[in-house]
Amino acid sequence: MPNRYIYSLPLWIVLLSLSAACAPLVGEQAESDPRLGQLMSKVDQSLVNQAEADALLREYGLQLQTQQRDIQRLGDGIDQALAPVAAECSPVQACPEIERIAGKTVVGGLESIWISDLEFALVARIDTGADTSVLSVRDIELFERDGKRWVRFNVVNPVSGESVRAERRVRRMVGMVQTVSGKTRRRPLIRMRVVIGPFAQTVEFILSERTHNGYQAQIGRSVLNDVIVVDVSRKHIAPYALPRTRAETLP
């Protein structure tokens, strides 16, 4: 019986020694687990953030491609819109050369003329059958100034639509036959500086409160003598050119 205890004693000693040696290792492993868990958590979060960043970059890339396609379509549309305008604005069409026959300027049946005293242009009917020129005005008012007859009237600017007030000395009163009634009515005649084609001169106008064939001015043959030839089949072929010096004007 005593011999059995003697032989079993070393085995207990070995087991106790092994248990004592393993105890510190288990404790160290338990202490290191929290740090390892935190590190793994941070790694996982970094991977998630990287995945989200990659997804945002892909989305921004798709948006950029869409914007580039839209800009390209817009540029193509602008080029197509400007192409016809460029074709219409050739120097030949913008600045037609004034025609001449036997030293006289050729004008059309309708021309834009510059009224220097009013500082704007009107479309005038060039009428070789009329002797005197006529200007369509509004609110004709006769009055005296320094013992002489004057007239006050309004002329509509065809571009702005505004009425421009003007006053001129009456040179004489001229009888005009009314189209509807056939009666003669006396109208004031005044003088104004006008540019027709390349020529600037003083023109006598009869003031009328009605338009002539829908136009604000009518140029009679007294203005056309010796300097202008009229081609009634054409329109706007002699644009007015404002003179740079008095030598370019007619007497």
C-alpha positions in Angstrom: 0.0 0.0 0.0 2.7 2.5 0.9 4.6 1.5 -2.3 1.6 2.5 -4.5 1.6 6.1 -3.1 5.3 6.3 -3.6 5.1 5.5 -7.3 2.2 7.8 -7.9 3.7 10.9 -6.3 5.9 12.0 -9.3 2.9 12.0 -11.6 1.0 14.5 -9.5 4.0 16.6 -9.2 4.3 16.7 -13.1 0.6 17.5 -13.5 0.8 20.4 -11.0 3.9 21.7 -12.7 2.3 21.7 -16.1 -0.8 23.4 -14.8 1.4 26.1 -13.2 3.3 26.7 -16.5 0.1 26.9 -18.6 -1.7 29.4 -16.4 0.4 32.5 -17.4 0.0 31.7 -21.1 -3.8 31.5 -20.9 -3.9 34.8 -19.0 -1.7 36.5 -21.6 -3.9 35.3 -24.4 -7.0 36.6 -22.7 -5.3 40.0 -22.1 -4.3 40.3 -25.9 -7.8 39.4 -27.3 -9.4 42.9 -26.9 -6.6 44.7 -28.8 -6.8 42.2 -31.6 -10.5 42.6 -31.8 -10.2 46.4 -32.0 -7.6 46.1 -34.7 -9.8 43.8 -36.8 -12.7 46.2 -36.3 -10.7 49.1 -37.7 -9.6 47.0 -40.7 -13.2 46.1 -41.4 -14.3 49.7 -41.2 -11.5 50.8 -43.6 -12.6 48.2 -46.1 -16.1 49.5 -45.9 -15.0 53.1 -46.4 -12.9 52.1 -49.4 -15.8 50.3 -51.0 -18.0 53.4 -50.5 -15.4 55.7 -51.9 -15.0 53.4 -55.0 -18.8 53.5 -55.5 -18.9 57.3 -55.3 -16.0 57.6 -57.8 -17.9 55.3 -60.2 -21.0 57.4 -59.8 -19.1 60.7 -60.4 -17.5 59.2 -63.5 -20.9 58.3 -65.0 -22.2 61.8 -64.3 -19.1 63.4 -66.0 -19.7 61.2 -69.0 -23.3 62.3 -69.2 -22.4 66.0 -68.9 -19.7 65.6 -71.6 -22.3 64.1 -74.0 -24.8 67.0 -73.2 -22.1 69.6 -73.9 -21.2 67.9 -77.2 -24.9 67.9 -78.3 -25.2 71.6 -77.2 -22.1 72.5 -79.2 -23.4 70.7 -82.3 -26.8 72.5 -82.0 -25.0 75.9 -81.8 -22.9 75.1 -84.9 -26.1 74.1 -86.8 -27.9 77.3 -85.7 -25.0 79.6 -86.7 -24.3 78.0 -90.0 -27.3 79.5 -91.9 -26.6 83.0 -90.4 -23.0 82.9 -91.6 -24.1 81.9 -95.1 -26.5 84.8 -95.2 -24.0 87.5 -94.1 -21.7 87.5 -97.0 -20.0 90.8 -97.8 -21.7 91.0 -101.1 -25.2 90.8 -99.6 -24.4 93.1 -96.7 -22.8 95.9 -98.8 -24.3 95.8 -102.3 -22.5 98.0 -104.9 -24.6 101.0 -106.0 -25.5 100.8 -109.7 -25.0 103.6 -112.1 -26.3 104.4 -115.5 -24.8 107.2 -117.6 -23.3 108.6 -114.4 -26.7 108.5 -112.5 -27.4 106.4 -109.4 -30.0 103.7 -109.8 -32.6 103.4 -107.0 -35.5 101.1 -106.5 -39.2 101.8 -106.2 -38.8 101.7 -102.4 -35.7 102.9 -100.6 -34.7 103.8 -97.0 -33.8 107.5 -96.7 -32.2 109.3 -93.8 -33.9 112.4 -92.4 -31.0 114.4 -91.0 -33.3 116.9 -89.2 -35.0 114.0 -87.3 -32.0 111.7 -87.0 -33.6 108.5 -88.1 -34.5 106.7 -91.4 -37.9 106.2 -93.1 -38.9 103.9 -96.0 -39.9 106.1 -98.9 -41.8 105.4 -102.1 -39.8 106.8 -105.0 -42.6 108.2 -107.3 -41.6 109.5 -110.7 -45.2 110.5 -111.3 -45.3 113.0 -108.5 -43.7 116.4 -108.7 -43.4 117.2 -105.0 -42.3 115.0 -102.1 -44.7 114.3 -99.2 -44.0 113.5 -95.6 -46.6 111.7 -93.4 -46.9 113.4 -90.0 -49.3 113.8 -87.1 -50.8 116.7 -85.1 -50.1 119.5 -87.6 -50.3 122.9 -85.8 -49.7 126.2 -87.6 -48.4 129.2 -85.6 -46.4 132.4 -86.1 -42.9 133.2 -85.0 -41.2 136.6 -85.5 -44.0 137.5 -88.0 -43.5 134.4 -90.1 -45.5 131.2 -90.5 -44.2 128.1 -88.8 -45.6 124.6 -88.3 -45.3 122.1 -85.4 -45.8 118.4 -86.1 -45.0 114.8 -84.9 -43.2 112.1 -86.9 -43.2 108.5 -85.8 -39.9 106.8 -85.6 -40.5 103.4 -87.4 -38.0 101.6 -85.3 -38.8 102.7 -81.7 -42.5 103.7 -82.4 -41.9 107.0 -80.6 -43.3 110.3 -81.9 -40.6 112.9 -82.5 -41.7 116.6 -82.2 -40.4 119.0 -84.8 -40.9 122.6 -85.8 -40.1 124.1 -89.3 -40.7 127.3 -91.1 -43.5 127.2 -93.6 -42.2 128.0 -97.1 -45.6 128.2 -98.7 -49.0 126.5 -98.6 -49.8 124.0 -101.3 -53.2 122.6 -102.4 -53.6 118.9 -102.2 -56.7 117.1 -103.6 -58.4 114.7 -101.2 -58.7 111.2 -102.7 -62.1 110.4 -101.2 -63.9 113.8 -101.3 -62.1 115.2 -104.3 -61.8 118.5 -102.5 -58.6 120.6 -102.4 -57.0 121.2 -99.0 -54.1 123.5 -98.4 -51.1 121.9 -96.7 -47.8 123.5 -95.4 -44.6 122.9 -97.3 -41.3 122.8 -95.4 -37.7 121.9 -96.1 -35.6 119.1 -94.6 -32.1 117.7 -95.2 -32.4 114.1 -96.6 -29.9 111.5 -97.6 -30.9 109.3 -100.6 -28.3 106.7 -101.7 -25.0 108.6 -101.8 -26.6 112.0 -102.0 -27.5 114.5 -99.3 -29.7 117.5 -100.2 -32.4 119.8 -99.0 -35.9 118.4 -100.0 -39.2 120.3 -100.0 -41.9 118.2 -98.3 -45.6 118.7 -98.2 -46.9 117.7 -94.7 -49.8 115.3 -94.8 -51.7 113.5 -92.0 -52.1 110.3 -94.1 -49.7 107.8 -95.4 -49.1 107.4 -99.1 -49.6 103.8 -100.1 -48.7 102.7 -96.6 -45.3 104.6 -96.5 -44.2 107.5 -94.4 -42.5 109.4 -97.2 -42.9 109.9 -101.0 -40.0 111.3 -103.0 -41.1 113.2 -106.1 -39.3 113.7 -109.4 -38.1 117.2 -108.4 -35.5 115.4 -106.2 -34.5 112.9 -108.8 -33.6 115.2 -111.7 -30.2 114.8 -113.2 -28.8 112.5 -110.4 -31.1 109.4 -110.0 -32.6 106.8 -112.3 -35.5 104.8 -110.8 -36.0 101.1 -111.5 -39.6 100.6 -110.1 -39.3 96.8 -110.4 -36.7 96.6 -107.6 -36.5 97.6 -104.0 -33.8 98.7 -101.5 -30.9 98.6 -104.0 -29.3 102.0 -103.0 -28.9 102.1 -99.2 -28.2 105.6 -97.9 -24.6 106.5 -97.0 -24.2 109.4 -94.6 -21.7 112.0 -96.0 -18.4 112.5 -94.3 -17.8 116.0 -95.7 -19.9 118.7 -97.2 -18.2 118.2 -100.6 -20.1 114.9 -100.9 -23.5 116.6 -100.7 -25.6 118.1 -103.4 -26.2 121.9 -103.5 
